[in-house]
Amino acid sequence: MHEAKRTPVRAKAKQIARLLDQEAPDYDYLRELFRHLRRELKVTVPKKEQTKHTVTPISVMELAQFYNTLKQESNNQNQIIIRTLLYTGIRVSELINILPEDVDLVKCQIRIQKGVRGQERMVLFPETFKEELKLHVLEINKKATYLFESSWKKPYTDRGIRKIMSVYSKKAGLKNNISPNTLRKFLLNWLKQQEVEDAMIQPYSGLVSRQSLAIYDVNTPKDMKSVQSKYESAIQKLSF
């Protein structure tokens, strides 16, 4: 079948512009116009092929290699950022929105205010991380809005955090970059392997029900101590 000869796009745009010039069309008008043109000409919008993002699992040995490389760096905030991701399993979008006042250094908890679907939840961090996190909070308190900000006093972006982790992945000589989601999946799998109950793991995933969050709403020190104990035991089994 002989293909119809088409006018070059720029030339055709000039032809259409001359037709519409006196009507002073705005953006909304043009958008609707071309929507109707597609319908009249029976032109369908091609669907984008959806690609499934997969996270390459990381071993304890690879994570230790990555972490040991991180410890050799002088940028203390980068270490705290990555350790926060590892210990809490939060999403990078949640990390960059944490405020200093969201950190409870007494209970070793961080409040996630802007979680998926707007849910608020609490996640734990280990006692061994408390002093380091405390020093960071004290250092940035009253001069920063967010818990983690760049040297330009601006909150980090998703891309900025991923870039930091990519740099350390390359320095560690890893085949695949470690991303925030890599750490998230690692923690969830690790807690499961250590036979931590699903009710406790669910708040780390962020996909929770009111019932599964109830474990964090208990008021008795005994209940909270039990939760913290199981979490601490699982984290201490990591060899770094």
Residue frames as a rotation matrix with the C-alpha (Angstrom) as fourth column:
MET 1
0.579 0.816 0.000 0.00
0.816 -0.579 0.000 0.00
0.000 0.000 -1.000 0.00
HIS 2
-0.159 -0.646 0.747 1.38
0.604 -0.662 -0.444 3.39
0.781 0.380 0.496 -1.05
GLU 3
-0.140 0.032 -0.990 2.11
0.949 -0.281 -0.144 5.59
-0.283 -0.959 0.010 1.96
ALA 4
0.778 0.512 0.364 0.60
0.590 -0.794 -0.143 9.08
0.216 0.326 -0.920 1.80
LYS 5
-0.269 -0.888 0.372 3.15
0.660 -0.452 -0.601 11.88
0.702 0.083 0.708 1.48
ARG 6
0.541 0.438 -0.718 3.30
0.839 -0.337 0.427 13.98
-0.055 -0.834 -0.550 4.64
THR 7
0.586 -0.312 0.748 4.14
-0.026 -0.930 -0.367 17.62
0.810 0.196 -0.553 5.00
PRO 8
-0.473 -0.806 -0.356 7.11
0.436 0.137 -0.889 18.15
0.766 -0.576 0.287 7.35
VAL 9
0.057 0.563 -0.824 5.90
0.990 0.078 0.122 18.77
0.133 -0.822 -0.553 10.91
ARG 10
-0.525 -0.314 -0.791 7.33
0.532 -0.846 -0.018 22.28
-0.664 -0.430 0.612 11.20
ALA 11
-0.982 0.184 0.032 5.78
-0.075 -0.543 0.836 23.36
0.171 0.819 0.547 7.89
LYS 12
-0.283 0.933 -0.222 2.41
0.554 0.348 0.756 21.85
0.783 0.091 -0.616 8.86
ALA 13
-0.135 0.176 -0.975 2.55
0.954 -0.244 -0.176 23.64
-0.269 -0.954 -0.135 12.24
LYS 14
-0.864 -0.227 -0.449 3.01
0.124 -0.961 0.248 26.98
-0.488 0.159 0.858 10.40
GLN 15
-0.760 0.645 0.072 0.01
0.069 -0.031 0.997 26.22
0.646 0.763 -0.021 8.18
ILE 16
0.008 0.786 -0.619 -2.19
0.853 0.317 0.413 25.47
0.521 -0.531 -0.668 11.19
ALA 17
-0.422 -0.248 -0.872 -0.86
0.760 -0.621 -0.191 28.53
-0.494 -0.744 0.450 13.04
ARG 18
-0.998 0.066 -0.013 -1.93
-0.061 -0.808 0.586 30.79
0.028 0.585 0.811 10.17
LEU 19
-0.378 0.916 -0.134 -5.44
0.305 0.260 0.916 29.27
0.874 0.306 -0.378 10.32
LEU 20
0.282 0.510 -0.813 -5.75
0.882 0.195 0.428 29.82
0.377 -0.838 -0.395 14.06
ASP 21
-0.663 -0.748 -0.010 -3.81
0.682 -0.599 -0.419 33.03
0.308 -0.285 0.908 14.52
GLN 22
-0.620 0.451 0.642 -6.79
-0.267 -0.890 0.369 35.38
0.738 0.057 0.672 14.54
GLU 23
0.447 0.833 -0.326 -8.62
0.020 0.354 0.935 33.22
0.894 -0.424 0.142 17.10
ALA 24
-0.154 -0.629 0.762 -5.86
-0.789 -0.387 -0.478 33.68
0.595 -0.675 -0.437 19.72
PRO 25
0.623 0.432 -0.652 -6.06
-0.050 0.854 0.517 30.07
0.781 -0.289 0.554 20.99
ASP 26
0.199 -0.557 0.806 -4.75
-0.978 -0.171 0.124 29.26
0.069 -0.813 -0.579 24.44
TYR 27
-0.769 -0.638 0.027 -3.28
-0.638 0.765 -0.093 26.00
0.039 -0.089 -0.995 25.75
ASP 28
-0.500 0.638 0.586 -6.59
-0.129 0.614 -0.779 24.45
-0.857 -0.465 -0.224 26.81
TYR 29
0.488 0.690 -0.535 -8.17
-0.617 -0.161 -0.770 25.24
-0.617 0.706 0.347 23.44
LEU 30
-0.013 -0.598 -0.801 -5.30
-0.958 0.236 -0.160 23.64
0.285 0.766 -0.577 21.52
ARG 31
-0.848 -0.295 0.441 -5.32
-0.454 0.833 -0.316 20.60
-0.275 -0.468 -0.840 23.75
GLU 32
-0.070 0.918 0.390 -9.02
-0.102 0.382 -0.918 20.02
-0.992 -0.104 0.067 23.10
LEU 33
0.455 0.200 -0.868 -8.62
-0.824 -0.277 -0.495 20.79
-0.339 0.940 0.039 19.41
PHE 34
-0.378 -0.704 -0.601 -5.97
-0.862 0.505 -0.050 18.12
0.339 0.499 -0.798 18.90
ARG 35
-0.730 0.234 0.642 -7.92
-0.249 0.784 -0.569 15.67
-0.636 -0.575 -0.514 21.02
HIS 36
0.372 0.928 0.006 -10.86
-0.235 0.100 -0.967 16.05
-0.898 0.358 0.256 18.62
LEU 37
0.256 -0.364 -0.896 -8.53
-0.967 -0.110 -0.232 15.91
-0.014 0.925 -0.380 15.63
ARG 38
-0.808 -0.571 0.146 -7.22
-0.579 0.816 -0.011 12.55
-0.112 -0.093 -0.989 16.79
ARG 39
-0.345 0.770 0.536 -10.79
0.001 0.572 -0.820 11.32
-0.938 -0.283 -0.199 17.11
GLU 40
0.559 0.577 -0.596 -11.79
-0.539 -0.293 -0.790 12.61
-0.630 0.763 0.148 13.65
LEU 41
0.136 -0.625 -0.769 -8.71
-0.947 0.146 -0.287 11.03
0.292 0.767 -0.572 12.05
LYS 42
0.941 0.312 -0.128 -9.13
-0.247 0.897 0.366 7.84
0.229 -0.313 0.922 14.12
VAL 43
-0.031 -0.996 -0.082 -5.63
-0.251 0.087 -0.964 8.18
0.967 -0.009 -0.253 15.56
THR 44
0.876 0.321 -0.361 -5.16
0.214 0.412 0.886 6.18
0.433 -0.853 0.292 18.76
VAL 45
0.431 -0.738 0.520 -2.66
-0.871 -0.490 0.026 7.07
0.236 -0.464 -0.854 21.46
PRO 46
0.170 -0.412 -0.895 -0.11
-0.100 0.897 -0.431 4.24
0.980 0.163 0.111 21.68
LYS 47
0.971 0.188 0.145 0.12
-0.171 0.131 0.977 2.64
0.165 -0.973 0.159 25.09
LYS 48
0.099 -0.978 0.183 3.48
-0.919 -0.160 -0.361 2.77
0.382 -0.132 -0.914 26.77
GLU 49
0.295 -0.089 -0.951 4.95
0.080 0.994 -0.068 -0.60
0.952 -0.056 0.301 27.46
GLN 50
0.738 0.049 0.673 4.97
-0.633 -0.295 0.716 -1.03
0.234 -0.954 -0.186 31.21
THR 51
-0.057 -0.842 -0.537 8.24
-0.162 0.538 -0.827 -2.26
0.985 0.040 -0.167 32.59
LYS 52
0.895 0.369 -0.250 8.32
0.133 0.312 0.941 -4.07
0.425 -0.875 0.230 35.87
HIS 53
0.178 -0.851 0.494 10.97
-0.723 -0.453 -0.522 -2.73
0.668 -0.264 -0.696 38.20
THR 54
0.778 0.011 -0.628 12.74
0.292 0.879 0.377 -5.53
0.556 -0.477 0.681 39.98
VAL 55
0.577 -0.602 0.552 15.04
-0.812 -0.495 0.308 -5.22
0.088 -0.626 -0.775 42.95
THR 56
0.207 -0.604 -0.770 18.12
-0.159 0.755 -0.636 -7.43
0.965 0.254 0.060 42.82
PRO 57
0.970 0.174 -0.167 18.45
0.120 0.254 0.960 -9.17
0.210 -0.951 0.226 46.20
ILE 58
0.182 -0.939 0.291 21.61
-0.609 -0.340 -0.717 -8.43
0.772 -0.047 -0.633 48.17
SER 59
0.360 -0.139 -0.923 23.45
0.515 0.854 0.072 -10.84
0.778 -0.501 0.379 50.44
VAL 60
0.951 -0.072 -0.300 24.65
0.255 -0.365 0.895 -10.09
-0.174 -0.928 -0.328 53.95
MET 61
0.097 -0.993 0.068 28.22
0.819 0.119 0.561 -10.27
-0.566 0.001 0.825 52.65
GLU 62
-0.231 -0.127 0.965 27.56
0.829 -0.544 0.127 -7.71
0.509 0.829 0.231 49.90
LEU 63
0.728 0.568 0.383 25.81
0.261 -0.747 0.611 -5.40
0.633 -0.345 -0.693 52.34
ALA 64
0.735 -0.546 -0.401 28.75
0.458 -0.035 0.888 -5.71
-0.499 -0.837 0.225 54.76
GLN 65
-0.230 -0.829 0.510 31.12
0.955 -0.091 0.282 -4.82
-0.187 0.552 0.812 51.93
PHE 66
0.077 0.393 0.916 29.01
0.563 -0.775 0.285 -1.78
0.823 0.494 -0.281 51.08
TYR 67
0.927 0.374 -0.040 28.72
0.222 -0.458 0.861 -0.75
0.303 -0.806 -0.508 54.73
ASN 68
0.412 -0.856 -0.312 32.46
0.724 0.099 0.683 -1.08
-0.554 -0.507 0.661 55.43
THR 69
-0.375 -0.474 0.797 33.17
0.872 -0.473 0.129 1.18
0.316 0.743 0.590 52.46
LEU 70
0.436 0.666 0.606 30.67
0.347 -0.745 0.570 3.68
0.831 -0.038 -0.556 53.80
LYS 71
0.878 -0.075 -0.473 32.33
0.465 -0.104 0.879 3.71
-0.115 -0.992 -0.056 57.23
GLN 72
-0.074 -0.997 0.023 35.64
0.941 -0.062 0.332 4.79
-0.329 0.047 0.943 55.69
GLU 73
-0.089 0.114 0.989 34.11
0.664 -0.734 0.145 7.97
0.742 0.670 -0.011 54.31
SER 74
-0.896 -0.372 -0.244 34.32
0.432 -0.595 -0.678 11.28
0.107 -0.712 0.694 56.17
ASN 75
-0.597 0.741 0.308 30.75
-0.502 -0.644 0.577 12.37
0.626 0.190 0.757 55.40
ASN 76
-0.977 0.175 0.124 28.96
-0.020 0.502 -0.865 11.41
-0.214 -0.847 -0.487 58.60
GLN 77
-0.247 0.953 -0.174 25.53
-0.720 -0.300 -0.626 12.47
-0.649 -0.030 0.760 57.36
ASN 78
-0.086 0.176 -0.981 25.73
-0.881 0.447 0.157 10.03
0.466 0.877 0.117 54.44
GLN 79
-0.871 -0.280 -0.403 26.39
-0.068 0.882 -0.466 7.23
0.486 -0.378 -0.788 56.90
ILE 80
-0.791 0.607 0.077 23.41
-0.128 -0.041 -0.991 8.22
-0.598 -0.794 0.110 59.03
ILE 81
-0.115 0.751 -0.651 21.12
-0.964 -0.244 -0.110 8.48
-0.241 0.614 0.751 55.98
ILE 82
-0.221 -0.036 -0.975 21.99
-0.628 0.770 0.114 5.00
0.746 0.637 -0.193 54.78
ARG 83
-0.963 -0.118 -0.243 21.84
0.107 0.660 -0.744 3.45
0.248 -0.742 -0.623 58.25
THR 84
-0.559 0.829 0.007 18.40
-0.532 -0.352 -0.770 5.05
-0.636 -0.434 0.638 58.77
LEU 85
0.041 0.551 -0.833 17.20
-0.976 0.199 0.084 3.45
0.212 0.810 0.546 55.54
LEU 86
-0.508 -0.332 -0.795 18.63
-0.276 0.937 -0.214 0.07
0.816 0.111 -0.568 56.53
TYR 87
-0.996 0.024 -0.090 17.33
0.093 0.333 -0.938 0.03
0.008 -0.943 -0.333 60.12
THR 88
-0.492 0.860 -0.136 13.84
-0.380 -0.353 -0.855 1.33
-0.783 -0.370 0.500 59.36
GLY 89
-0.638 0.216 0.739 13.12
0.642 0.679 0.356 0.01
-0.425 0.702 -0.572 55.87
ILE 90
0.227 0.767 -0.601 11.34
0.195 -0.640 -0.743 3.24
-0.954 0.051 -0.295 54.97
ARG 91
0.530 0.028 0.847 10.94
0.847 0.007 -0.531 4.47
-0.020 1.000 -0.020 51.41
VAL 92
-0.579 -0.810 0.093 13.26
0.815 -0.579 0.030 7.19
0.029 0.093 0.995 50.15
SER 93
-0.270 0.575 0.772 10.22
0.218 -0.744 0.631 9.48
0.938 0.339 0.076 49.70
GLU 94
0.793 0.529 -0.304 9.52
0.369 -0.019 0.929 9.02
0.485 -0.849 -0.210 53.42
LEU 95
0.130 -0.855 -0.503 13.13
0.986 0.059 0.154 9.55
-0.102 -0.516 0.850 54.46
ILE 96
-0.666 -0.504 0.550 13.45
0.625 -0.780 0.043 12.97
0.407 0.372 0.834 52.82
ASN 97
0.018 0.762 0.647 10.34
-0.045 -0.646 0.762 14.21
0.999 -0.043 0.023 54.64
ILE 98
0.303 0.053 -0.952 11.40
0.872 0.388 0.299 13.31
0.385 -0.920 0.071 58.19
LEU 99
0.513 -0.099 0.853 11.58
-0.258 -0.965 0.043 16.28
0.819 -0.242 -0.520 60.56
PRO 100
-0.601 -0.797 0.063 13.95
-0.269 0.127 -0.955 16.45
0.753 -0.591 -0.291 63.57
GLU 101
-0.469 0.480 0.742 10.96
-0.876 -0.144 -0.460 16.39
-0.114 -0.866 0.488 65.92
ASP 102
0.535 0.649 -0.541 9.80
-0.723 0.683 0.105 13.09
0.438 0.335 0.834 64.37
VAL 103
-0.124 -0.694 -0.709 12.73
-0.023 0.716 -0.697 11.32
0.992 -0.070 -0.105 66.04
ASP 104
0.802 0.360 0.476 11.98
-0.506 -0.013 0.862 9.94
0.316 -0.933 0.171 69.52
LEU 105
-0.108 -0.972 -0.208 15.41
-0.536 0.233 -0.811 9.27
0.837 0.024 -0.547 71.03
VAL 106
-0.345 0.053 0.937 13.92
-0.911 0.223 -0.348 7.90
-0.227 -0.973 -0.028 74.25
LYS 107
0.443 0.648 0.620 11.78
-0.435 0.760 -0.483 5.19
-0.784 -0.055 0.618 72.63
CYS 108
-0.664 -0.736 0.129 14.13
-0.164 0.312 0.936 4.71
-0.729 0.601 -0.328 69.64
GLN 109
0.055 0.764 0.643 11.31
0.805 0.347 -0.481 5.42
-0.590 0.545 -0.596 67.20
ILE 110
-0.936 -0.207 -0.283 10.83
-0.002 -0.804 0.595 7.60
-0.351 0.557 0.753 64.13
ARG 111
0.043 0.999 -0.008 7.42
0.210 -0.017 -0.977 8.86
-0.977 0.041 -0.211 63.14
ILE 112
-0.889 -0.203 0.410 6.67
0.425 -0.035 0.905 8.63
-0.169 0.979 0.117 59.43
GLN 113
-0.380 0.770 -0.512 4.08
-0.061 -0.573 -0.817 11.32
-0.923 -0.280 0.265 58.76
LYS 114
0.199 0.407 -0.891 3.93
-0.878 -0.330 -0.347 11.18
-0.436 0.852 0.292 54.97
GLY 115
-0.596 -0.377 0.709 3.76
-0.151 0.920 0.363 7.49
-0.789 0.109 -0.605 54.25
VAL 116
-0.962 0.272 0.017 2.09
0.096 0.280 0.955 5.72
0.255 0.921 -0.295 51.37
ARG 117
-0.147 0.987 0.058 -1.60
0.608 0.044 0.792 6.70
0.780 0.152 -0.607 51.08
GLY 118
-0.032 0.096 0.995 -0.95
-0.388 -0.919 0.077 9.38
0.921 -0.383 0.066 53.71
GLN 119
0.772 0.336 -0.540 -0.73
0.283 0.579 0.765 6.86
0.570 -0.743 0.351 56.55
GLU 120
0.211 -0.687 0.695 1.23
-0.835 -0.496 -0.237 7.76
0.508 -0.531 -0.679 59.66
ARG 121
0.861 0.024 -0.508 3.22
0.165 0.931 0.324 5.07
0.480 -0.363 0.798 61.41
MET 122
0.588 -0.704 0.398 6.14
-0.764 -0.321 0.560 4.49
-0.266 -0.633 -0.727 63.78
VAL 123
0.728 -0.461 -0.507 9.29
0.069 0.785 -0.615 2.55
0.682 0.413 0.604 62.95
LEU 124
0.910 -0.411 -0.058 12.05
0.094 0.069 0.993 1.49
-0.404 -0.909 0.101 65.32
PHE 125
0.469 -0.869 -0.156 15.80
-0.375 -0.036 -0.927 1.93
0.800 0.493 -0.342 65.17
PRO 126
0.435 -0.293 -0.852 18.31
0.625 0.779 0.051 0.02
0.648 -0.555 0.521 67.35
GLU 127
0.927 -0.122 -0.355 19.78
0.263 -0.464 0.846 1.28
-0.268 -0.878 -0.397 70.62
THR 128
0.079 -0.991 0.111 23.25
0.782 0.131 0.610 1.08
-0.619 0.039 0.785 69.07
PHE 129
-0.280 -0.101 0.955 22.23
0.853 -0.483 0.199 3.78
0.441 0.870 0.221 66.59
LYS 130
0.627 0.725 -0.285 20.75
0.769 -0.517 0.376 6.12
0.126 -0.455 -0.882 69.19
GLU 131
0.278 -0.578 -0.767 23.83
0.482 -0.607 0.632 8.13
-0.831 -0.546 0.110 70.16
GLU 132
-0.736 -0.581 0.347 24.91
0.561 -0.237 0.793 8.73
-0.378 0.778 0.501 66.59
LEU 133
-0.174 0.773 0.610 21.43
0.802 -0.248 0.543 9.81
0.571 0.584 -0.577 65.57
LYS 134
0.622 0.388 -0.679 21.17
0.756 -0.523 0.394 12.00
-0.202 -0.759 -0.619 68.67
LEU 135
-0.251 -0.820 -0.514 24.37
0.482 -0.566 0.669 13.87
-0.840 -0.080 0.537 67.77
HIS 136
-0.777 0.013 0.629 23.03
0.612 -0.220 0.760 14.46
0.148 0.976 0.163 64.28
VAL 137
0.271 0.957 0.105 19.70
0.842 -0.289 0.457 15.77
0.467 -0.035 -0.883 65.59
LEU 138
0.499 -0.140 -0.855 21.46
0.632 -0.616 0.470 18.12
-0.593 -0.775 -0.219 68.01
GLU 139
-0.568 -0.822 -0.035 23.77
0.530 -0.398 0.749 19.36
-0.629 0.407 0.662 65.27
ILE 140
-0.771 0.282 0.571 21.03
0.490 -0.310 0.815 20.24
0.406 0.908 0.101 62.79
ASN 141
0.077 0.868 -0.490 18.42
0.997 -0.076 0.022 21.35
-0.018 -0.490 -0.872 65.33
LYS 142
0.428 0.283 -0.859 17.30
0.417 -0.904 -0.090 25.01
-0.802 -0.319 -0.505 64.98
LYS 143
-0.261 -0.518 -0.815 19.17
-0.517 -0.638 0.571 25.42
-0.815 0.570 -0.101 61.70
ALA 144
-0.963 0.003 -0.269 17.41
-0.234 0.490 0.840 22.88
0.134 0.872 -0.471 59.51
THR 145
-0.105 0.993 0.050 13.80
-0.994 -0.105 -0.006 22.11
-0.001 -0.051 0.999 58.71
TYR 146
0.770 0.364 -0.524 14.32
-0.450 0.892 -0.042 18.48
0.452 0.268 0.851 57.72
LEU 147
0.820 -0.450 0.354 16.35
-0.076 0.527 0.846 15.78
-0.567 -0.721 0.398 59.42
PHE 148
-0.064 -0.845 0.531 18.53
0.717 0.331 0.614 15.44
-0.694 0.420 0.584 56.33
GLU 149
0.918 0.285 -0.275 19.48
0.047 -0.768 -0.639 18.48
-0.393 0.574 -0.718 54.27
SER 150
0.527 -0.744 0.412 22.23
0.763 0.200 -0.615 19.16
0.375 0.638 0.673 51.76
SER 151
-0.366 -0.770 -0.523 25.11
0.891 -0.452 0.041 21.57
-0.268 -0.451 0.851 52.33
TRP 152
-0.828 0.161 0.537 22.94
0.164 -0.847 0.506 24.19
0.536 0.507 0.675 50.57
LYS 153
-0.874 0.481 0.069 20.36
-0.179 -0.187 -0.966 23.84
-0.452 -0.856 0.249 53.38
LYS 154
-0.164 0.824 -0.543 17.85
-0.973 -0.044 0.227 22.22
0.162 0.565 0.809 51.08
PRO 155
0.325 0.332 0.885 16.06
-0.554 0.825 -0.106 18.92
-0.766 -0.456 0.452 51.65
TYR 156
-0.770 -0.610 0.187 17.42
-0.258 0.565 0.783 15.97
-0.584 0.555 -0.593 49.72
THR 157
0.124 0.761 -0.637 15.59
-0.990 0.051 -0.132 14.67
-0.067 0.647 0.759 46.70
ASP 158
0.820 0.231 0.523 14.85
-0.193 0.973 -0.127 11.07
-0.538 0.003 0.843 45.81
ARG 159
0.869 -0.495 0.018 17.45
0.141 0.212 -0.967 11.34
0.475 0.843 0.254 43.05
GLY 160
0.281 -0.796 0.535 20.05
-0.757 -0.527 -0.386 12.84
0.589 -0.297 -0.751 45.38
ILE 161
0.317 -0.099 0.943 19.81
-0.780 0.538 0.319 9.95
-0.539 -0.837 0.093 47.85
ARG 162
0.924 0.071 0.377 20.02
0.127 0.871 -0.474 7.39
-0.362 0.486 0.796 45.04
LYS 163
0.700 -0.711 0.075 23.10
-0.187 -0.283 -0.941 9.12
0.690 0.644 -0.331 43.66
ILE 164
0.165 -0.622 0.765 24.84
-0.983 -0.167 0.076 8.96
0.081 -0.765 -0.639 47.06
MET 165
0.452 0.092 0.887 24.14
-0.428 0.895 0.125 5.24
-0.782 -0.437 0.444 47.30
SER 166
0.990 -0.109 0.089 25.30
0.127 0.422 -0.898 4.65
0.060 0.900 0.431 43.74
VAL 167
0.435 -0.877 0.204 28.64
-0.667 -0.466 -0.581 6.30
0.605 0.117 -0.788 44.50
TYR 168
-0.029 -0.431 0.902 29.25
-0.936 0.328 0.127 4.04
-0.350 -0.841 -0.413 47.52
SER 169
0.780 0.348 0.521 28.12
-0.156 0.913 -0.377 0.97
-0.607 0.213 0.766 45.59
LYS 170
0.860 -0.503 -0.081 30.78
-0.060 0.058 -0.997 1.63
0.506 0.862 0.020 42.95
LYS 171
0.119 -0.848 0.517 33.45
-0.891 -0.321 -0.321 2.32
0.438 -0.423 -0.793 45.60
ALA 172
0.176 0.024 0.984 32.58
-0.734 0.670 0.115 -0.99
-0.656 -0.742 0.136 47.25
GLY 173
-0.752 -0.531 -0.391 33.09
-0.643 0.459 0.613 -2.77
-0.147 0.712 -0.686 43.93
LEU 174
-0.297 0.731 0.615 29.57
-0.028 0.637 -0.771 -4.19
-0.955 -0.246 -0.168 43.84
LYS 175
-0.823 0.030 0.568 28.16
0.544 0.333 0.771 -5.54
-0.166 0.942 -0.290 40.59
ASN 176
-0.036 0.899 0.437 24.75
0.729 -0.276 0.626 -3.95
0.684 0.341 -0.645 41.19
ASN 177
-0.638 -0.122 0.760 23.96
-0.247 -0.903 -0.352 -0.60
0.729 -0.412 0.546 42.78
ILE 178
-0.569 0.494 -0.658 22.38
0.822 0.362 -0.439 -0.68
0.021 -0.791 -0.612 46.21
SER 179
-0.494 0.515 0.701 19.27
0.001 -0.805 0.593 1.50
0.869 0.294 0.397 46.24
PRO 180
-0.617 0.360 0.700 16.94
-0.787 -0.319 -0.529 2.57
0.033 -0.877 0.480 49.06
ASN 181
0.470 0.868 -0.161 14.54
-0.866 0.489 0.103 -0.14
0.169 0.091 0.981 47.92
THR 182
0.052 -0.556 -0.829 17.35
-0.134 0.819 -0.558 -2.72
0.990 0.140 -0.032 48.10
LEU 183
-0.886 -0.413 0.209 17.81
-0.217 -0.028 -0.976 -1.91
0.409 -0.910 -0.065 51.80
ARG 184
-0.233 0.904 0.358 14.06
-0.970 -0.190 -0.151 -1.91
-0.068 -0.383 0.921 52.34
LYS 185
0.576 0.442 -0.687 13.65
-0.577 0.816 0.041 -5.38
0.579 0.373 0.725 50.85
PHE 186
-0.337 -0.791 -0.511 16.68
-0.042 0.555 -0.831 -6.63
0.941 -0.258 -0.220 52.74
LEU 187
-0.822 0.021 0.569 15.32
-0.557 -0.240 -0.795 -5.51
0.120 -0.971 0.209 56.11
LEU 188
0.178 0.978 0.112 11.87
-0.983 0.181 -0.016 -6.97
-0.036 -0.107 0.994 55.52
ASN 189
0.519 -0.045 -0.854 13.36
-0.308 0.922 -0.236 -10.30
0.798 0.385 0.464 54.45
TRP 190
-0.561 -0.821 -0.111 15.87
-0.133 0.221 -0.966 -10.28
0.817 -0.527 -0.233 57.30
LEU 191
-0.546 0.438 0.714 13.21
-0.834 -0.209 -0.510 -9.71
-0.074 -0.875 0.479 59.96
LYS 192
0.559 0.774 -0.297 11.16
-0.807 0.590 0.018 -12.51
0.190 0.230 0.955 58.40
GLN 193
0.192 -0.586 -0.787 14.16
-0.142 0.777 -0.613 -14.86
0.971 0.230 0.066 58.44
GLN 194
-0.831 -0.525 0.184 14.69
-0.210 -0.011 -0.978 -14.08
0.515 -0.851 -0.101 62.12
GLU 195
-0.445 0.753 -0.486 11.10
0.713 0.625 0.316 -15.21
0.542 -0.206 -0.815 62.74
VAL 196
-0.940 0.228 -0.253 9.84
-0.035 -0.804 -0.594 -11.77
-0.339 -0.550 0.763 63.73
GLU 197
-0.265 0.933 0.244 6.03
0.649 0.359 -0.670 -11.74
-0.713 -0.019 -0.701 63.70
ASP 198
-0.368 0.215 0.905 4.18
0.870 -0.263 0.417 -10.35
0.327 0.941 -0.090 60.69
ALA 199
0.687 0.712 -0.144 2.37
0.711 -0.616 0.339 -7.82
0.153 -0.335 -0.930 62.91
MET 200
0.418 -0.620 -0.664 5.71
0.269 -0.614 0.742 -6.18
-0.868 -0.489 -0.090 63.59
ILE 201
-0.563 -0.684 0.463 7.07
0.613 0.030 0.789 -6.43
-0.554 0.729 0.403 60.05
GLN 202
0.132 0.739 0.661 4.00
0.989 -0.143 -0.037 -4.84
0.067 0.658 -0.750 58.46
PRO 203
0.813 0.176 -0.555 4.63
0.289 -0.949 0.123 -1.33
-0.506 -0.260 -0.823 59.83
TYR 204
-0.195 -0.952 -0.235 8.07
0.025 -0.244 0.969 -1.44
-0.980 0.183 0.072 58.17
SER 205
-0.539 0.059 0.841 6.48
0.813 0.300 0.500 -2.23
-0.222 0.952 -0.209 54.82
GLY 206
-0.902 0.235 -0.362 4.12
-0.231 -0.971 -0.056 0.73
-0.364 0.033 0.931 55.22
LEU 207
-0.461 0.790 -0.403 1.24
-0.452 0.181 0.873 -1.34
0.763 0.585 0.274 53.85
VAL 208
-0.973 -0.045 -0.225 -0.60
0.180 0.457 -0.871 -1.72
0.143 -0.888 -0.437 57.10
SER 209
0.033 0.999 0.027 -3.99
0.384 -0.038 0.923 -1.97
0.923 -0.020 -0.385 58.67
ARG 210
0.258 0.145 0.955 -5.14
-0.708 -0.644 0.289 -0.41
0.657 -0.751 -0.064 61.92
GLN 211
0.986 0.162 0.038 -4.84
-0.147 0.741 0.656 -3.83
0.078 -0.652 0.754 63.55
SER 212
0.499 -0.859 -0.111 -1.20
0.762 0.497 -0.415 -4.29
0.412 0.122 0.903 62.59
LEU 213
-0.168 -0.547 0.820 -0.36
0.036 -0.835 -0.549 -0.79
0.985 -0.063 0.160 63.76
ALA 214
0.766 0.584 0.269 -1.94
-0.236 -0.135 0.962 -1.46
0.598 -0.801 0.034 67.13
ILE 215
0.548 -0.625 -0.555 1.30
0.792 0.602 0.103 -3.00
0.270 -0.496 0.825 68.34
TYR 216
-0.531 -0.778 0.335 2.80
0.645 -0.628 -0.435 0.51
0.549 -0.015 0.836 68.29
ASP 217
-0.059 0.609 0.791 -0.10
-0.270 -0.773 0.574 2.03
0.961 -0.180 0.210 70.15
VAL 218
0.445 0.223 -0.867 0.41
0.658 0.575 0.485 0.08
0.607 -0.787 0.109 73.35
ASN 219
0.576 -0.128 0.808 1.09
-0.393 -0.909 0.137 2.16
0.717 -0.396 -0.574 76.42
THR 220
0.958 -0.180 0.222 2.62
-0.139 0.384 0.913 -0.35
-0.250 -0.906 0.343 78.80
PRO 221
0.226 -0.961 -0.158 6.43
-0.952 -0.253 0.174 -0.39
-0.207 0.111 -0.972 79.01
LYS 222
-0.135 -0.252 0.958 6.31
-0.255 0.943 0.212 -4.19
-0.957 -0.216 -0.191 79.08
ASP 223
0.673 0.477 0.565 4.68
0.408 0.398 -0.822 -4.46
-0.617 0.784 0.074 75.63
MET 224
0.911 -0.357 -0.206 6.99
-0.401 -0.650 -0.645 -1.89
0.097 0.670 -0.736 74.04
LYS 225
0.073 -0.919 0.387 9.99
-0.859 0.139 0.492 -3.54
-0.506 -0.368 -0.780 75.64
SER 226
0.152 0.073 0.986 8.97
0.153 0.983 -0.096 -6.84
-0.976 0.166 0.139 74.04
VAL 227
0.946 0.238 0.218 8.69
0.258 -0.149 -0.955 -5.25
-0.194 0.960 -0.203 70.59
GLN 228
0.652 -0.755 -0.077 12.04
-0.753 -0.632 -0.182 -3.48
0.089 0.177 -0.980 70.92
SER 229
0.071 -0.642 0.764 13.70
-0.595 0.587 0.549 -6.64
-0.800 -0.494 -0.340 72.22
LYS 230
0.456 0.177 0.872 12.68
0.439 0.808 -0.393 -8.73
-0.774 0.562 0.291 69.22
TYR 231
0.989 -0.096 0.114 13.75
0.046 -0.532 -0.845 -6.03
0.142 0.841 -0.522 66.82
GLU 232
0.471 -0.862 0.188 17.11
-0.866 -0.413 0.281 -5.49
-0.165 -0.295 -0.941 68.57
SER 233
0.163 -0.384 0.909 17.81
-0.207 0.887 0.412 -9.21
-0.965 -0.256 0.065 68.55
ALA 234
0.725 0.171 0.667 17.23
0.565 0.406 -0.718 -9.42
-0.393 0.898 0.197 64.79
ILE 235
0.919 -0.381 0.100 19.42
-0.252 -0.764 -0.594 -6.38
0.303 0.521 -0.798 64.03
GLN 236
0.395 -0.806 0.441 22.26
-0.794 -0.058 0.605 -7.57
-0.462 -0.589 -0.663 66.28
LYS 237
0.447 -0.189 0.874 22.56
0.240 0.967 0.086 -10.73
-0.862 0.171 0.478 64.20
LEU 238
0.959 -0.234 0.159 23.85
0.087 -0.290 -0.953 -8.65
0.269 0.928 -0.258 61.29
SER 239
0.515 -0.827 -0.224 27.61
0.843 0.442 0.307 -9.01
-0.155 -0.346 0.925 61.20
PHE 240
-0.428 -0.693 0.580 28.47
0.739 -0.638 -0.216 -5.34
0.520 0.337 0.785 60.71
